Amino acid sequence: MIFDDEPTPGEGLPILPGHVSPGRLERVLRAGKFAVTSEIDPPDSADPDEVFKRAAIFDGYVDAINATDGSGANCHMSSVGVCALLTRRGYAMVMQISCRDRNRIAIQGEILGGAAMGVANIMCLTGDGVQAGDHPQAKPVFDLDSMSLLEVARAMRDEQRFQSGRKLDTPPRVFLGAAENPFAPPFDWRPHRLAKKVAAGAQFIQTQYCYDIPRLKTFMSQVRDLGLLEGPNRVFIMPGVGPLASAKSATWIREHVPGVHIPDSVIKRLAGAEKQKAEGRKLCIDLIQEIREIEGVSGVHVMAYRQEEAVAEIIQSSGVLEGRVPWYPGRDRQLQRQAVGA
């Protein structure tokens, strides 16, 4: 997607009326396009080439890339480090911030640092408990939670102040996101919890993995009834999807990963396939196409853990981009060469 007012491709866009950031993700969502995001698996390495290689897998298929922040309470390269590398190349990043590892002083500094580097999207998360990860002896912080972090980040942007009240010289121009899980009980409470996050400042939502379309439809209907999908403060909802490698791995995830609901019908479909990994990818494509038809859905967030190489195939086969090519380094040169060749 090429915008008429792009200064230099890959750099921040002018902020339009009604927009809060110079980012491409907000532009795509507010333009009514079906957005696609994914997330980079941060390396256990200090080699920047590892990050560049992992990002290049998504070239031409995603509107933004999430940089995870100690996902699962496991230690990897930091989200701010990944963003520092990839914003230099012009990638649109979603910088995740977990409240588990830093207090409000450090978090506010990271918001400013991220925005200064060109990060236009920040995902506000409470974070998994340290007992879930590979450093269970670590001391958890949780000075803030996702709700209070949203409030702090919004005040920094809209009121140009730290939480202490001290004024900022230049506020962070960021589009604020949060997570939600429509697939975990109590189901009727989930839309109201989402409403609280929107009131706190959330403008886009990426959900937990969706393998239950009827449950998602019910959730979206409840969200619409609450008026969260209309007006100037509407929220953009991007359900999470991802390919399953096999019936065995799906069963393990269902039994061991909190918050992930995988219906019996999904496991039965995988178990009955001759090539289960290929069937898992086909299932993901089918889910994306079904999700796209649900009223109020604005895009999908593809989480292909250890199957990142499949994201391009999944998005291409789903057809949700409708021929548009999200920006990536070298995209415009490639399009020019194709035009000359035609």
Phi and psi in degrees as a GROMACS rama.xvg file:
@    title "Ramachandran Plot"
@    xaxis  label "Phi"
@    yaxis  label "Psi"
@TYPE xy
-109.599  125.541  ILE-2
-94.0703  142.895  PHE-3
-63.253  -27.6987  ASP-4
-104.199  22.7226  ASP-5
-65.4598  125.406  GLU-6
-70.9126  -67.1365  PRO-7
-131.048  124.594  THR-8
-51.6045  131.699  PRO-9
97.1544  -13.9256  GLY-10
-96.9208  170.361  GLU-11
-61.3555  144.802  GLY-12
-89.0682  157.49  LEU-13
-59.0449  143.51  PRO-14
-83.8026  117.278  ILE-15
-80.0197  159.621  LEU-16
-56.3839  133.874  PRO-17
85.5547  -5.76513  GLY-18
-103.007  158.14  HIS-19
-115.805  -11.7844  VAL-20
-134.106  163.275  SER-21
-90.8718  16.574  PRO-22
-86.8452  156.32  GLY-23
-73.5899  -34.9788  ARG-24
-61.2108  -46.8322  LEU-25
-62.2956  -40.7321  GLU-26
-58.8326  -47.8784  ARG-27
-62.4618  -45.6038  VAL-28
-64.3455  -45.6243  LEU-29
-73.0246  -18.3398  ARG-30
-80.0622  -5.62595  ALA-31
84.3057  12.5981  GLY-32
-83.0678  153.093  LYS-33
-79.6148  111.012  PHE-34
-87.3879  151.627  ALA-35
-129.962  126.987  VAL-36
-125.299  160.573  THR-37
-144.735  -175.693  SER-38
-136.671  143.142  GLU-39
-86.1832  138.562  ILE-40
-83.0843  104.87  ASP-41
-65.9159  139.73  PRO-42
-76.4193  157.093  PRO-43
-93.1041  65.7194  ASP-44
-163.262  155.67  SER-45
-103.54  14.1347  ALA-46
-88.5135  114.227  ASP-47
-62.8699  -27.6755  PRO-48
-62.8425  -28.6277  ASP-49
-61.0381  -40.3113  GLU-50
-68.8321  -45.2266  VAL-51
-61.7487  -40.4333  PHE-52
-64.4476  -41.7561  LYS-53
-68.6482  -34.763  ARG-54
-71.4391  -37.0715  ALA-55
-62.2612  -23.0725  ALA-56
-58.1957  -30.325  ILE-57
-92.6659  -1.23833  PHE-58
-54.4181  123.585  ASP-59
86.2873  3.56544  GLY-60
-127.358  -13.6166  TYR-61
-129.939  150.512  VAL-62
-87.752  -20.348  ASP-63
-161.397  157.085  ALA-64
-121.431  126.148  ILE-65
-77.3002  133.229  ASN-66
-102.356  109.251  ALA-67
-73.2726  155.096  THR-68
-119.386  86.0677  ASP-69
60.0882  45.0214  GLY-70
-56.2283  135.893  SER-71
69.8765  14.0484  GLY-72
62.2329  29.5039  ALA-73
-105.19  147.566  ASN-74
-87.0139  127.367  CYS-75
-144.384  -175.947  HIS-76
-57.0448  142.093  MET-77
-69.9995  157.225  SER-78
-64.4237  -39.2184  SER-79
-67.745  -32.8113  VAL-80
-67.6178  -45.4844  GLY-81
-60.8502  -43.0726  VAL-82
-65.8548  -38.1013  CYS-83
-59.4443  -40.5602  ALA-84
-72.0792  -45.4671  LEU-85
-81.6  -28.048  LEU-86
-66.9652  -27.3175  THR-87
-61.781  -31.2339  ARG-88
-87.2959  -6.31371  ARG-89
96.7508  3.08786  GLY-90
-66.3445  144.266  TYR-91
-83.6357  117.29  ALA-92
-110.767  147.089  MET-93
-110.733  107.371  VAL-94
-86.5342  113.05  MET-95
-79.6593  139.016  GLN-96
-126.402  117.953  ILE-97
-98.1371  138.948  SER-98
-81.4751  -4.51247  CYS-99
-66.0757  -36.8323  ARG-100
-108.255  -6.52953  ASP-101
-140.53  149.394  ARG-102
-87.841  -179.598  ASN-103
-66.0065  -26.638  ARG-104
-66.9023  -49.7022  ILE-105
-65.9439  -39.3206  ALA-106
-64.5419  -44.3606  ILE-107
-64.1188  -36.5686  GLN-108
-63.467  -38.5  GLY-109
-68.8776  -34.8233  GLU-110
-61.4215  -45.2894  ILE-111
-64.9609  -43.9088  LEU-112
-63.5342  -42.2763  GLY-113
-62.0471  -46.3237  GLY-114
-63.026  -38.4319  ALA-115
-64.2321  -30.6587  ALA-116
-78.9402  -12.0113  MET-117
109.213  6.67002  GLY-118
-70.2957  126.346  VAL-119
-111.249  -3.53111  ALA-120
-135.27  131.462  ASN-121
-127.663  129.125  ILE-122
-101.727  118.865  MET-123
-97.2166  115.556  CYS-124
-127.723  145.57  LEU-125
-70.0831  -46.3869  THR-126
102.942  149.779  GLY-127
-72.6936  150.101  ASP-128
-66.1777  149.705  GLY-129
-61.9381  -25.3968  VAL-130
-66.4597  -15.378  GLN-131
-82.7202  -14.2461  ALA-132
-109.33  -161.269  GLY-133
-94.0974  5.06908  ASP-134
-130.984  63.3435  HIS-135
-63.3194  -16.0941  PRO-136
-82.4929  -6.22071  GLN-137
-65.0451  152.02  ALA-138
-90.3174  117.305  LYS-139
-74.1592  149.465  PRO-140
-101.086  -67.3035  VAL-141
49.383  42.6117  PHE-142
-64.0615  -34.6683  ASP-143
-121.483  169.155  LEU-144
-123.362  -178.471  ASP-145
-58.9126  -37.214  SER-146
-68.0045  -49.3499  MET-147
-70.0862  -30.307  SER-148
-64.8042  -41.1635  LEU-149
-58.7822  -43.8225  LEU-150
-63.5956  -41.3009  GLU-151
-65.1445  -47.3822  VAL-152
-64.5695  -39.097  ALA-153
-66.3524  -40.2978  ARG-154
-65.1549  -37.6152  ALA-155
-61.7101  -40.4633  MET-156
-78.3116  -49.5553  ARG-157
-88.7409  -30.1625  ASP-158
-108.612  -2.07657  GLU-159
55.2475  49.1646  GLN-160
-149.728  152.096  ARG-161
-72.2214  168.172  PHE-162
-62.1154  -27.6343  GLN-163
-68.3785  -16.4038  SER-164
104.028  -15.2435  GLY-165
-65.1718  136.257  ARG-166
-75.2888  147.368  LYS-167
-96.1484  141.701  LEU-168
-71.3557  -43.8024  ASP-169
-135.237  120.892  THR-170
-78.1304  157.982  PRO-171
-76.8116  124.708  PRO-172
-92.1768  85.1995  ARG-173
-127.957  147.049  VAL-174
-93.6506  123.381  PHE-175
-99.827  132.458  LEU-176
-123.862  166.117  GLY-177
-151.04  172.689  ALA-178
-108.025  157.085  ALA-179
-150.176  154.67  GLU-180
-128.599  94.6681  ASN-181
-71.6398  -7.4625  PRO-182
-105.103  7.78766  PHE-183
-117.438  136.823  ALA-184
-69.7586  157.363  PRO-185
-78.1234  123.36  PRO-186
-63.1713  -41.3215  PHE-187
-69.6784  -17.9051  ASP-188
-80.8495  -25.7121  TRP-189
-59.5461  -46.7745  ARG-190
-61.1269  -35.7882  PRO-191
-71.5189  -34.273  HIS-192
-64.6132  -40.4522  ARG-193
-61.5022  -41.526  LEU-194
-59.6189  -36.7104  ALA-195
-67.1241  -37.6999  LYS-196
-67.6699  -38.3505  LYS-197
-64.6027  -42.263  VAL-198
-63.2625  -30.7093  ALA-199
-77.8295  -18.8985  ALA-200
138.888  -5.2871  GLY-201
-66.4581  131.819  ALA-202
-114.12  -21.7819  GLN-203
-139.572  152.663  PHE-204
-129.131  132.248  ILE-205
-111.808  127.328  GLN-206
-95.6761  170.206  THR-207
-61.7273  164.939  GLN-208
-48.8912  134.289  TYR-209
-108.498  114.918  CYS-210
-123.268  4.36192  TYR-211
-124.171  91.198  ASP-212
-63.1613  -44.9808  ILE-213
-56.6817  -40.7835  PRO-214
-64.7631  -39.7096  ARG-215
-64.6914  -41.2389  LEU-216
-60.4188  -42.5386  LYS-217
-62.6151  -45.6295  THR-218
-59.305  -46.8434  PHE-219
-64.5775  -35.7959  MET-220
-63.4195  -41.8534  SER-221
-66.3224  -38.4745  GLN-222
-64.8228  -41.7895  VAL-223
-62.2313  -41.8591  ARG-224
-63.3467  -26.2252  ASP-225
-82.9603  -3.48954  LEU-226
76.1957  21.8749  GLY-227
-83.5654  -7.48585  LEU-228
-108.041  16.7516  LEU-229
-141.988  163.086  GLU-230
86.3765  174.264  GLY-231
-64.9385  -23.3825  PRO-232
-104.847  25.6634  ASN-233
-62.0858  156.983  ARG-234
-111.082  143.55  VAL-235
-101.703  123.073  PHE-236
-107.633  126.628  ILE-237
-123.508  98.6625  MET-238
-62.8079  146.434  PRO-239
-83.9907  139.101  GLY-240
-136.696  161.921  VAL-241
-172.927  148.534  GLY-242
-76.4339  138.725  PRO-243
-97.9322  138.095  LEU-244
-78.3867  -30.504  ALA-245
-169.289  168.971  SER-246
-64.7025  -36.6437  ALA-247
-63.5002  -45.8952  LYS-248
-68.267  -35.403  SER-249
-63.6275  -40.5014  ALA-250
-64.7532  -41.8445  THR-251
-62.7536  -44.7371  TRP-252
-60.4732  -45.3112  ILE-253
-60.4372  -36.2259  ARG-254
-87.528  -21.3934  GLU-255
-121.068  -16.0722  HIS-256
-103.595  110.736  VAL-257
-59.5893  136.407  PRO-258
88.8831  -7.01126  GLY-259
-97.814  119.811  VAL-260
-107.998  119.124  HIS-261
-122.397  111.351  ILE-262
-63.1856  156.357  PRO-263
-56.8583  -36.1033  ASP-264
-62.122  -33.0018  SER-265
-69.6973  -45.2589  VAL-266
-64.9104  -38.2276  ILE-267
-63.5055  -40.3313  LYS-268
-62.9866  -44.2147  ARG-269
-66.1312  -43.3617  LEU-270
-62.7975  -29.8635  ALA-271
-86.0074  -2.01335  GLY-272
-90.592  144.095  ALA-273
-68.9564  -41.2745  GLU-274
-116.604  95.5325  LYS-275
-69.0538  -36.9055  GLN-276
-64.0991  -42.7177  LYS-277
-64.0988  -37.3211  ALA-278
-68.3494  -35.2625  GLU-279
-62.8797  -37.7216  GLY-280
-70.6397  -38.7647  ARG-281
-64.3244  -39.119  LYS-282
-60.0484  -42.4461  LEU-283
-61.9345  -42.6172  CYS-284
-61.4862  -45.6338  ILE-285
-60.8578  -41.5956  ASP-286
-63.5722  -43.4952  LEU-287
-59.4217  -43.9857  ILE-288
-66.2865  -36.8305  GLN-289
-70.151  -42.5337  GLU-290
-61.5005  -38.2489  ILE-291
-59.6611  -28.4089  ARG-292
-83.8322  -5.45958  GLU-293
-81.2855  127.385  ILE-294
-59.5728  129.803  GLU-295
96.6807  -13.6419  GLY-296
-75.6798  134.919  VAL-297
-107.487  -7.33933  SER-298
168.422  -168.454  GLY-299
-135.918  152.351  VAL-300
-114.529  112.726  HIS-301
-93.4528  117.658  VAL-302
-113.664  98.7196  MET-303
-110.761  66.604  ALA-304
-58.5633  122.672  TYR-305
61.6674  12.6457  ARG-306
-134.014  31.1165  GLN-307
-56.8077  -30.4329  GLU-308
-65.1255  -14.5634  GLU-309
-88.116  -10.2941  ALA-310
-60.0795  -45.6832  VAL-311
-59.1757  -46.636  ALA-312
-61.3728  -42.9367  GLU-313
-64.2598  -47.4928  ILE-314
-66.9919  -43.4046  ILE-315
-59.849  -46.7201  GLN-316
-69.486  -28.6443  SER-317
-71.4298  -27.4961  SER-318
75.9262  9.59517  GLY-319
-73.0468  -18.9508  VAL-320
-78.9672  -14.6889  LEU-321
52.3783  40.3456  GLU-322
89.0924  -12.3251  GLY-323
-78.0772  152.922  ARG-324
-120.441  104.748  VAL-325
-57.113  149.073  PRO-326
-63.5282  143.01  TRP-327
-152.131  160.229  TYR-328
-57.7934  123.245  PRO-329
91.3972  -1.24621  GLY-330
-59.3508  -46.8513  ARG-331
-69.442  -33.3095  ASP-332
-64.831  -39.5932  ARG-333
-64.5482  -43.4099  GLN-334
-64.8871  -37.0423  LEU-335
-64.7988  -40.7137  GLN-336
-65.3517  -38.8118  ARG-337
-64.9466  -38.7979  GLN-338
-65.9234  -39.5882  ALA-339
-66.3276  -40.9967  VAL-340
-65.4686  -30.9028  GLY-341
